[in-house]
Amino acid sequence: MLGTVETKSVSPVFVGRTTELDTLNDALARAADGAGEPQALLIGGEAGVGKTRLLEEFAAAARRRGAVVALGGCVEIGADGLPFAPFSTALRQLRRELPGQLAAAAAGQEEELARLLPELGTAAAREARRDEQGTARLFELTARLLERVAAEHTVVLVLEDLHWADASTRHLLAYLFRTLRTGRLVVLATYRSDDIHRRHPLRPFLAELDRLRTIRRIELDRFTRDEVGRQIAGILAREPEPDRVDEIFERSDGNAFFVEELAVAAHEGCCTGLTDSLRDLLLVRVEGLPESAQQVARLVAEGGSTVEYRLLAAVARLTEDDLIEALRAGVNASILNPAPDRDGYRFRHSLVREAVSDDLLPGERSRLNRRYAEALEADPTLVPAEERVTRLASYWYHAHDAAKALPAVLDASAEARRRHAYSEQLRLLERAMELWDSVQDSVRATLRPADYTEAYPPCGCDPETAPLRYLDLMAEAAVAGRLCGERERAMKITKRALRLLDEDPDPLRAAWFWEQRSRLTQALARGDGWAELGIAQDLVRGLPPSEVHAEVLASAASWSMLHRPGPEAMAAAERAVEYARMVGAHDIELNARLTLGGLLVDAGDIETGLAEMHEVRDRAVELGVDTVVSRSYVNLPSVLEGVGRSQEAVGLLREGIEVTRKLGLPDAEGWVWGNLAESLHSLGHWDEAAEAAANAQRLEQSAKPRAGGSVRLAHLAYDRGNLTEAARHLAAAHTFSGTHDPMPQYSLPMTRVAIGIAAAEGRLPDARARLLAALDTGLPPGTQRYGWPLLLAAATAEADAFGDPVTEPDRPRILERLRRAAKTLATGVPVWQAYDVWLRAELLRAEGVPTPEEWSAAVTALERPYDLARVRFRLAEALLASGADEDERARATELLRLSRAVADHLGAAPLARSAVLLAQRARLVLSPATRVPAPAVPVDPADALGLTGRERDVLRLVAAGHTNRRIAEELFISPKTASVHVSNILAKLGVSGRGEAAAVAHRLGLFPAEAGSRQAAG
């Protein structure tokens, strides 16, 4: 429509960049090979060095190789970035290229993913109430979406101009770089390195990515003199004079864009090729346009990265013919380009736009922004719907019209919240607070909390009719800051709000802010948050029921459950449930009921508590309260494990992994994996427990789930006799759990392992010090699941050191402390009763008293494989120490045989070694007896082949024809781990392929038809 370009300034010849292009092509080949391995790359370079041209060459080559290229650019509107703009653009392009595949990949999660790509969902769905896991869920679902689309097609996702990216875009990109594991996917991003000053927000982002070894960095250098010569030749379509090449190379310093501008200027005889300022060169190019074209260029420069044609027509105030001619002149001069993804225009290079924008006078800039705002207000269809409110807010703000800007900025903040772009919401709310005092009371009186806020519960007023208050903005900003990780800013806002409430008291509002301050105190590692919660409880005490009251009580109950379970915690949970029901706060009610159920179990009312927790989970699923659903899959199995019902816990936890993964809640999934590791450890499935614990430590998880995984790995390493590994994982657990907010569920298991390590290394005084510190802190009611193992570890350490003259003097005092502590722990379920019996036997052993009767009682009481193996060993030891006759020696032999068999199976080297040594000392033979033939027992062919339990599971799935990826999904392991298991199986069977392995399995009848379709639980 605009005719041909009269002045060619882009060389048709791609110059240099051989190494860089090879790196990009290698990444594409790696991603496209076989099942695919996601590739991540960052391209940096100064403005004009040629990043976009390199991308264009690579994208063209990728398309020729069958890849789908989806490109999105970070959008600058004034100084504001649109939330998730490059992802929205790229996903929209991906949807155009692969509509069916993207729809299938998004199936079931369209409404959530519509926050990035509005076409997938409805506006009503995006109005859903914010929750704590909203951002994490959106990020996880986006990662899974890309992996699914890239499972069948090679996809190149390109994000340009990260230096303009909003914080939410940076956070999502970092998440993808950390978590993408499968799929034929290349994620590529560019940024302008010369813009990254010391305080630029991209600097910490780049530092974070430098720690990830999976990301390749490409830094584009300026052209050499020879490359500049080839570039000029391409532009002029002839060889340039050497003197001209030298002049332009010296003048441009090898910057590709400036080479183009100088070459064109010299070709056209423009004297500005020799001016002192390259910026002047860029402006003179614009000033050489007709006046109408210069006017349009100034409009486009201030309108944003891209300006739609209809919006430009409304703002330019030119006839359509004059506007077209002005645009034609700008395009023919290679100053403007038609936008590739919409009906609009943009500068060919951002350097020219910045030069034109910087040359605007202050009054001129605000006038142009006002014209944009008035045009967009008059016709909202002039820009894409998802950009409308953000752009209107930016235009009015830069027009310096506070009365118009405040409601527009608040609208933009609400839209950012709906998209889970909490960093942008916080920035916009801070801008609204900046504008607040500049706006007349009459304008502020028209604003309503219901339109702009949701974090702040109603405090004695109707949000539909009451005017918006400054405190409402502060409340919304405090929550946005907490959710986006800007906790310092959120804390400053919260403290400022509380100072305002000191001047104008309002107990409910103050209580709400104190509850927020409690959360921030814990998140900032400045305390456990209880003092702040105590103030909040004092403020609501005696007030009528309200949502704030219920939330404060629910938070207090949850805190107490984790720190000080007992009657006070239960009372707070009961009142929270009652108050939440009164005011119809369903989310708070369900959370409080879940807490109450756990506290009831801790108090000994086990069946009532479990029934309550099951009911809450079912109700949360029915109502779609995802955060409560995920929390129920963490807490309910944990409670079952605590009362010894590990098998039930495993079934729920495997279900919970699928649920939390589907909901896109990585932190909740991390908790579930950690709890699964604990239950599998109890059931004797140690290899699977180690895999589950490692999953709990994945990089995308926050600190607390990783602390749980580290504790489990430390415990496993200790039980297997690897003290160095155990100490390493224990140190990691201490780091992840921190010191500011100790919780029994972390501190007691860590102390238990620390005592075991110290005792095994001969440092009994250190073990005693750890024990006494724990006992001085106390074992609160409800901590018996952690308290019993801790006391057992200490008693075992004392018994193993019996007879040591150095440690003997203090032993009676330590044993007495252990007995006193044991009296405070509940014994209301079989597993706790078994621990009580075991502890009594261990304490007598520490006093040098062989007690076969006590150990026999412990053997009868215990069910968990490793625990049972340990007490069988101790019973055999007691029998032999008490002068055993032939029958008792035979019984001891069988006990040691069983103990060693379990230890060998689990890899518990210390126990296996102890059993062998005791048998040798007692002259017992642990090999199977041959004098009296035992009844024939069918031999399991899998055992005869030397297959482990996990290898048997893998072989069953290989025999069923599953791929490594499917095996990994079925058994909750990585595809790489599945591949290793398959290789081991092939070696043990002596076959060369999967088909032969399946034939051997069928020939030997390893998996009968009736059992072949069932996966063994745990």
Secondary structure, 3 states (H helix, E strand, C coil): CCCCCCCCCCCCCCCCCHHHHHHHHHHHHHHHCCCCCCEEEEEEECCCCCHHHHHHHHHHHHHHCCCEEEEEECCEECCEECCCHHHHHHHHHHHHHCHHHHHHHHCCCHHHHCCCCHHHCCCCHHHCCCCCCHHHHHHHHHHHHHHHHCCCCCEEEEEECHHHCCHHHHHHHHHHHHHCCCCCEEEEEEEEHHHCCCCCCHHHHHHHHHCCCCEEEEECCCCCHHHHHHHHHHHHCCCCCHHHHHHHHHHHCCCHHHHHHHHHHHHCCCHHHHCCCHHHHHHHHHHCCCHHHHHHHHHHHHHCCCEEHHHHHHHHCCCHHHHHHHHHHHHHCCCEEECCCCCEEEECCHHHHHHHHHCCCHHHHHHHHHHHHHHHHHCHHHCCHHHHHHHHHHHHHHCCCHHHHHHHHHHHHHHHHHCCCHHHHHHHHHHHHHHHCCCCHHHHCCCCHHHHCCCCCCCCCCCCCCCCCHHHHHHHHHHHHHHHCCHHHHHHHHHHHHHHHHHCCCHHHHHHHHHHHHHHHHHCCCCCCHHHHHHHHHHHCCCCCCHHHHHHHHHHHHHHHHHCCCHHHHHHHHHHHHHHHHHCCHHHHHHHHHHHHHHHHHCCCHHHHHHHHHHHHHHHHHHCCHHHHHHHHHHHHHHHHHCCCHHHHHHHHHHHHHHHHHHCCHHHHHHHHHHHHHHHHHHCCHHHHHHHHHHHCCCCCCHHHHHHHHHHHHHHHHHCCCHHHHHHHHHHHHHHHCCCCCCHHHHHHHHHHHHHHHHHCCCHHHHHHHHHHHHHHCCCCCCHHHHHHHHHHHHHHHHHCCCCCCCHHHHHHHHHHHHHHHHCCCCCCHHHHHHHHHHHHHHHHHCCCCCHHHHHHHHHHCCCHHHHHHHHHHHHHHHHHCCCCHHHHHHHHHHHHHHHHHHHHHCCHHHHHHHHHHHHHCCCCCCCCCCCCCCCCCCCHHHHCCCCHHHHHHHHHHHCCCCHHHHHHHHCCCHHHHHHHHHHHHHHHCCCCHHHHHHHHHHCCCCCHHHHCCCCCC
